[in-house]
């Protein structure tokens, strides 16, 4: 459980920053070099590299260096713990809201009688 929690925390931490989310979005369309990831961002190349380090530490991104070019790819499996956690929360809230709706319907029917 603890290891699962640490992975989940790392993924949410990585996705907490808008620049990192933008990089993940770009990588969801396919591999990109660090300079390609940096193009739309208003930050230095070293800033982009620091953000990529957070994404790599979370497991969301993998990179490979060939010559002078570092190419990054998105690891789609790394986001599954966050998806599962969110799905569990959504399911629990949907059940609660369904029960509330049933209760409100029942009280409405009682008031009408």
Biotite code that builds the C-alpha atoms (Angstrom):
import biotite.structure as struc

atoms = struc.array([
    struc.Atom([0.000, 0.000, 0.000], chain_id="A", res_id=1, res_name="UNK", atom_name="CA", element="C"),
    struc.Atom([2.793, 2.427, 0.872], chain_id="A", res_id=2, res_name="UNK", atom_name="CA", element="C"),
    struc.Atom([4.557, 1.916, -2.463], chain_id="A", res_id=3, res_name="UNK", atom_name="CA", element="C"),
    struc.Atom([1.237, 2.468, -4.271], chain_id="A", res_id=4, res_name="UNK", atom_name="CA", element="C"),
    struc.Atom([0.715, 5.688, -2.290], chain_id="A", res_id=5, res_name="UNK", atom_name="CA", element="C"),
    struc.Atom([4.208, 6.959, -3.104], chain_id="A", res_id=6, res_name="UNK", atom_name="CA", element="C"),
    struc.Atom([3.666, 6.359, -6.832], chain_id="A", res_id=7, res_name="UNK", atom_name="CA", element="C"),
    struc.Atom([0.298, 8.087, -6.678], chain_id="A", res_id=8, res_name="UNK", atom_name="CA", element="C"),
    struc.Atom([1.784, 11.059, -4.822], chain_id="A", res_id=9, res_name="UNK", atom_name="CA", element="C"),
    struc.Atom([4.597, 11.325, -7.381], chain_id="A", res_id=10, res_name="UNK", atom_name="CA", element="C"),
    struc.Atom([2.162, 11.313, -10.311], chain_id="A", res_id=11, res_name="UNK", atom_name="CA", element="C"),
    struc.Atom([-0.088, 13.968, -8.763], chain_id="A", res_id=12, res_name="UNK", atom_name="CA", element="C"),
    struc.Atom([2.962, 16.068, -7.849], chain_id="A", res_id=13, res_name="UNK", atom_name="CA", element="C"),
    struc.Atom([4.243, 15.821, -11.409], chain_id="A", res_id=14, res_name="UNK", atom_name="CA", element="C"),
    struc.Atom([0.863, 16.826, -12.843], chain_id="A", res_id=15, res_name="UNK", atom_name="CA", element="C"),
    struc.Atom([0.414, 19.701, -10.386], chain_id="A", res_id=16, res_name="UNK", atom_name="CA", element="C"),
    struc.Atom([2.446, 22.103, -12.510], chain_id="A", res_id=17, res_name="UNK", atom_name="CA", element="C"),
    struc.Atom([0.896, 23.593, -15.692], chain_id="A", res_id=18, res_name="UNK", atom_name="CA", element="C"),
    struc.Atom([4.175, 23.420, -17.628], chain_id="A", res_id=19, res_name="UNK", atom_name="CA", element="C"),
    struc.Atom([4.559, 19.717, -16.834], chain_id="A", res_id=20, res_name="UNK", atom_name="CA", element="C"),
    struc.Atom([0.935, 19.065, -17.805], chain_id="A", res_id=21, res_name="UNK", atom_name="CA", element="C"),
    struc.Atom([1.620, 20.830, -21.104], chain_id="A", res_id=22, res_name="UNK", atom_name="CA", element="C"),
    struc.Atom([4.653, 18.607, -21.672], chain_id="A", res_id=23, res_name="UNK", atom_name="CA", element="C"),
    struc.Atom([2.600, 15.496, -20.899], chain_id="A", res_id=24, res_name="UNK", atom_name="CA", element="C"),
    struc.Atom([-0.081, 16.713, -23.308], chain_id="A", res_id=25, res_name="UNK", atom_name="CA", element="C"),
    struc.Atom([2.514, 17.225, -26.031], chain_id="A", res_id=26, res_name="UNK", atom_name="CA", element="C"),
    struc.Atom([4.067, 13.811, -25.369], chain_id="A", res_id=27, res_name="UNK", atom_name="CA", element="C"),
    struc.Atom([0.642, 12.168, -25.567], chain_id="A", res_id=28, res_name="UNK", atom_name="CA", element="C"),
    struc.Atom([0.805, 12.937, -29.295], chain_id="A", res_id=29, res_name="UNK", atom_name="CA", element="C"),
    struc.Atom([4.177, 11.178, -29.649], chain_id="A", res_id=30, res_name="UNK", atom_name="CA", element="C"),
    struc.Atom([7.847, 11.355, -28.689], chain_id="A", res_id=31, res_name="UNK", atom_name="CA", element="C"),
    struc.Atom([9.549, 14.757, -28.643], chain_id="A", res_id=32, res_name="UNK", atom_name="CA", element="C"),
    struc.Atom([13.001, 16.123, -28.044], chain_id="A", res_id=33, res_name="UNK", atom_name="CA", element="C"),
    struc.Atom([13.704, 18.373, -25.087], chain_id="A", res_id=34, res_name="UNK", atom_name="CA", element="C"),
    struc.Atom([14.032, 21.365, -27.426], chain_id="A", res_id=35, res_name="UNK", atom_name="CA", element="C"),
    struc.Atom([10.652, 20.534, -29.014], chain_id="A", res_id=36, res_name="UNK", atom_name="CA", element="C"),
    struc.Atom([9.082, 20.372, -25.552], chain_id="A", res_id=37, res_name="UNK", atom_name="CA", element="C"),
    struc.Atom([10.687, 23.714, -24.675], chain_id="A", res_id=38, res_name="UNK", atom_name="CA", element="C"),
    struc.Atom([9.430, 25.581, -27.784], chain_id="A", res_id=39, res_name="UNK", atom_name="CA", element="C"),
    struc.Atom([5.923, 26.477, -26.543], chain_id="A", res_id=40, res_name="UNK", atom_name="CA", element="C"),
    struc.Atom([7.057, 27.189, -22.984], chain_id="A", res_id=41, res_name="UNK", atom_name="CA", element="C"),
    struc.Atom([8.269, 30.554, -21.717], chain_id="A", res_id=42, res_name="UNK", atom_name="CA", element="C"),
    struc.Atom([11.243, 29.176, -19.798], chain_id="A", res_id=43, res_name="UNK", atom_name="CA", element="C"),
    struc.Atom([14.877, 28.323, -20.220], chain_id="A", res_id=44, res_name="UNK", atom_name="CA", element="C"),
    struc.Atom([16.038, 24.956, -21.497], chain_id="A", res_id=45, res_name="UNK", atom_name="CA", element="C"),
    struc.Atom([17.469, 24.196, -18.054], chain_id="A", res_id=46, res_name="UNK", atom_name="CA", element="C"),
    struc.Atom([14.030, 24.912, -16.552], chain_id="A", res_id=47, res_name="UNK", atom_name="CA", element="C"),
    struc.Atom([12.463, 22.435, -18.969], chain_id="A", res_id=48, res_name="UNK", atom_name="CA", element="C"),
    struc.Atom([15.077, 19.848, -18.019], chain_id="A", res_id=49, res_name="UNK", atom_name="CA", element="C"),
    struc.Atom([14.230, 20.328, -14.334], chain_id="A", res_id=50, res_name="UNK", atom_name="CA", element="C"),
    struc.Atom([10.544, 19.788, -15.063], chain_id="A", res_id=51, res_name="UNK", atom_name="CA", element="C"),
    struc.Atom([11.387, 16.707, -17.103], chain_id="A", res_id=52, res_name="UNK", atom_name="CA", element="C"),
    struc.Atom([13.337, 15.346, -14.151], chain_id="A", res_id=53, res_name="UNK", atom_name="CA", element="C"),
    struc.Atom([10.163, 15.542, -12.034], chain_id="A", res_id=54, res_name="UNK", atom_name="CA", element="C"),
    struc.Atom([8.159, 13.825, -14.781], chain_id="A", res_id=55, res_name="UNK", atom_name="CA", element="C"),
    struc.Atom([10.787, 11.096, -15.079], chain_id="A", res_id=56, res_name="UNK", atom_name="CA", element="C"),
    struc.Atom([10.936, 10.597, -11.299], chain_id="A", res_id=57, res_name="UNK", atom_name="CA", element="C"),
    struc.Atom([7.173, 10.055, -11.292], chain_id="A", res_id=58, res_name="UNK", atom_name="CA", element="C"),
    struc.Atom([7.495, 7.474, -14.054], chain_id="A", res_id=59, res_name="UNK", atom_name="CA", element="C"),
    struc.Atom([5.278, 9.427, -16.450], chain_id="A", res_id=60, res_name="UNK", atom_name="CA", element="C"),
    struc.Atom([8.102, 10.198, -18.876], chain_id="A", res_id=61, res_name="UNK", atom_name="CA", element="C"),
    struc.Atom([11.102, 8.244, -20.094], chain_id="A", res_id=62, res_name="UNK", atom_name="CA", element="C"),
    struc.Atom([13.971, 9.715, -22.021], chain_id="A", res_id=63, res_name="UNK", atom_name="CA", element="C"),
    struc.Atom([16.747, 8.386, -24.178], chain_id="A", res_id=64, res_name="UNK", atom_name="CA", element="C"),
    struc.Atom([19.818, 10.247, -25.317], chain_id="A", res_id=65, res_name="UNK", atom_name="CA", element="C"),
    struc.Atom([21.196, 9.581, -28.781], chain_id="A", res_id=66, res_name="UNK", atom_name="CA", element="C"),
    struc.Atom([24.144, 11.796, -29.633], chain_id="A", res_id=67, res_name="UNK", atom_name="CA", element="C"),
    struc.Atom([23.257, 15.317, -28.512], chain_id="A", res_id=68, res_name="UNK", atom_name="CA", element="C"),
    struc.Atom([19.494, 14.792, -28.686], chain_id="A", res_id=69, res_name="UNK", atom_name="CA", element="C"),
    struc.Atom([17.419, 13.630, -25.723], chain_id="A", res_id=70, res_name="UNK", atom_name="CA", element="C"),
    struc.Atom([14.082, 12.208, -26.835], chain_id="A", res_id=71, res_name="UNK", atom_name="CA", element="C"),
    struc.Atom([11.229, 11.877, -24.352], chain_id="A", res_id=72, res_name="UNK", atom_name="CA", element="C"),
    struc.Atom([8.280, 9.519, -24.473], chain_id="A", res_id=73, res_name="UNK", atom_name="CA", element="C"),
    struc.Atom([5.204, 9.206, -22.315], chain_id="A", res_id=74, res_name="UNK", atom_name="CA", element="C"),
    struc.Atom([4.746, 6.012, -20.308], chain_id="A", res_id=75, res_name="UNK", atom_name="CA", element="C"),
    struc.Atom([0.984, 5.545, -20.514], chain_id="A", res_id=76, res_name="UNK", atom_name="CA", element="C"),
    struc.Atom([0.996, 2.847, -17.807], chain_id="A", res_id=77, res_name="UNK", atom_name="CA", element="C"),
    struc.Atom([2.368, 5.236, -15.181], chain_id="A", res_id=78, res_name="UNK", atom_name="CA", element="C"),
    struc.Atom([-0.862, 7.209, -15.010], chain_id="A", res_id=79, res_name="UNK", atom_name="CA", element="C"),
    struc.Atom([-3.003, 4.158, -14.182], chain_id="A", res_id=80, res_name="UNK", atom_name="CA", element="C"),
    struc.Atom([-2.676, 4.520, -10.382], chain_id="A", res_id=81, res_name="UNK", atom_name="CA", element="C"),
    struc.Atom([-4.031, 8.082, -10.616], chain_id="A", res_id=82, res_name="UNK", atom_name="CA", element="C"),
    struc.Atom([-6.819, 6.976, -12.964], chain_id="A", res_id=83, res_name="UNK", atom_name="CA", element="C"),
    struc.Atom([-7.801, 4.182, -10.589], chain_id="A", res_id=84, res_name="UNK", atom_name="CA", element="C"),
    struc.Atom([-7.775, 6.494, -7.581], chain_id="A", res_id=85, res_name="UNK", atom_name="CA", element="C"),
    struc.Atom([-9.921, 9.077, -9.380], chain_id="A", res_id=86, res_name="UNK", atom_name="CA", element="C"),
    struc.Atom([-12.316, 6.390, -10.616], chain_id="A", res_id=87, res_name="UNK", atom_name="CA", element="C"),
    struc.Atom([-12.760, 5.067, -7.077], chain_id="A", res_id=88, res_name="UNK", atom_name="CA", element="C"),
    struc.Atom([-13.537, 8.573, -5.807], chain_id="A", res_id=89, res_name="UNK", atom_name="CA", element="C"),
    struc.Atom([-15.944, 9.261, -8.680], chain_id="A", res_id=90, res_name="UNK", atom_name="CA", element="C"),
    struc.Atom([-17.752, 5.946, -8.138], chain_id="A", res_id=91, res_name="UNK", atom_name="CA", element="C"),
    struc.Atom([-18.148, 6.629, -4.419], chain_id="A", res_id=92, res_name="UNK", atom_name="CA", element="C"),
    struc.Atom([-19.564, 10.115, -5.068], chain_id="A", res_id=93, res_name="UNK", atom_name="CA", element="C"),
    struc.Atom([-21.908, 8.839, -7.772], chain_id="A", res_id=94, res_name="UNK", atom_name="CA", element="C"),
    struc.Atom([-23.306, 6.272, -5.320], chain_id="A", res_id=95, res_name="UNK", atom_name="CA", element="C"),
    struc.Atom([-23.768, 8.976, -2.684], chain_id="A", res_id=96, res_name="UNK", atom_name="CA", element="C"),
    struc.Atom([-25.508, 11.264, -5.153], chain_id="A", res_id=97, res_name="UNK", atom_name="CA", element="C"),
    struc.Atom([-27.739, 8.412, -6.338], chain_id="A", res_id=98, res_name="UNK", atom_name="CA", element="C"),
    struc.Atom([-28.766, 7.731, -2.731], chain_id="A", res_id=99, res_name="UNK", atom_name="CA", element="C"),
    struc.Atom([-29.414, 11.444, -2.198], chain_id="A", res_id=100, res_name="UNK", atom_name="CA", element="C"),
    struc.Atom([-31.526, 11.570, -5.360], chain_id="A", res_id=101, res_name="UNK", atom_name="CA", element="C"),
    struc.Atom([-33.544, 8.544, -4.232], chain_id="A", res_id=102, res_name="UNK", atom_name="CA", element="C"),
    struc.Atom([-34.049, 10.125, -0.807], chain_id="A", res_id=103, res_name="UNK", atom_name="CA", element="C"),
    struc.Atom([-35.174, 13.429, -2.319], chain_id="A", res_id=104, res_name="UNK", atom_name="CA", element="C"),
    struc.Atom([-37.574, 11.608, -4.647], chain_id="A", res_id=105, res_name="UNK", atom_name="CA", element="C"),
    struc.Atom([-39.011, 9.683, -1.711], chain_id="A", res_id=106, res_name="UNK", atom_name="CA", element="C"),
    struc.Atom([-39.481, 12.809, 0.421], chain_id="A", res_id=107, res_name="UNK", atom_name="CA", element="C"),
    struc.Atom([-41.020, 14.644, -2.536], chain_id="A", res_id=108, res_name="UNK", atom_name="CA", element="C"),
    struc.Atom([-43.545, 11.835, -2.948], chain_id="A", res_id=109, res_name="UNK", atom_name="CA", element="C"),
    struc.Atom([-44.325, 11.951, 0.794], chain_id="A", res_id=110, res_name="UNK", atom_name="CA", element="C"),
    struc.Atom([-44.853, 15.732, 0.646], chain_id="A", res_id=111, res_name="UNK", atom_name="CA", element="C"),
    struc.Atom([-47.210, 15.402, -2.308], chain_id="A", res_id=112, res_name="UNK", atom_name="CA", element="C"),
    struc.Atom([-49.440, 12.931, -0.456], chain_id="A", res_id=113, res_name="UNK", atom_name="CA", element="C"),
])
